[in-house]
Amino acid sequence: MAYTDFKTLAQVEKELGVNIKQDSKLYVDIKPAELSPWFVETMDLSYDLAININTEAARQSLIVDNVLIELRKTLPISLFIKKYFNVDDSKGLTGNPDGPVCDSLDDLEIRAPVIVLVEAKNNDINPGFPQCIAEMVAAALFNEKAGVVRDTVCGVVTDGVSWRFVNLKDNIATIDRHTYPFNDGRSIIAILKHFISGEAVSL
């Protein structure tokens, strides 16, 4: 069993003991971020290209990965794309998450704390929540095993155009019902920076 085997929220609740709830517009009041000239220029080309190619791989590499690189340009974090993250085989917490972000400058291996997980999906976001939450549970367990305290682990499910956010605290996963459009990326970058700073909304 692996992260990709978690197909429903009911399965996540039953097998991982997570309580799932929903709220709305948790991050709409966050001030949009300033973007680097590199990101603006890159997205002018890569965003439309990703939409026209219209595959999950294209959206991951041309939109989502560039968002993560933009975060790395301004924050002391490490990024991992599809790197094996085996936390607990017995619970099915194993596999290759799309984009773990760690509060560390070590790019050679994933180190605690893992603070954000980005899960890219193609045109169908809701089915991505079970897998994303399973990865968040793994991150919380990984941090705990390392003795690193991080109150909240945050998750993202996106197709590049639409972005949905989740936070996990005290075994409660809160899914924001609101869909955040990419637009120019300023609000998305700001929300992710908000997560990384440890200020994610916890209910």
Secondary structure, 3 states (H helix, E strand, C coil): CCHHHCCCHHHHHHHHCCEEEEECCCCCCCCCCCCCHHHHHHHHHHHHHHHHHCCHHHHHHHHHHHHHHHHHHHCCCEECCCCCCCCEHHHCECCCCCEEEECCCCCCCCCCCEEEEEEECCCCCCCHHHHHHHHHHHHHHHHHHCCCCCCCEEEEEECCCEEEEEEEECCEEEEECCCEECCCCHHHHHHHHHHHCCCCCCC
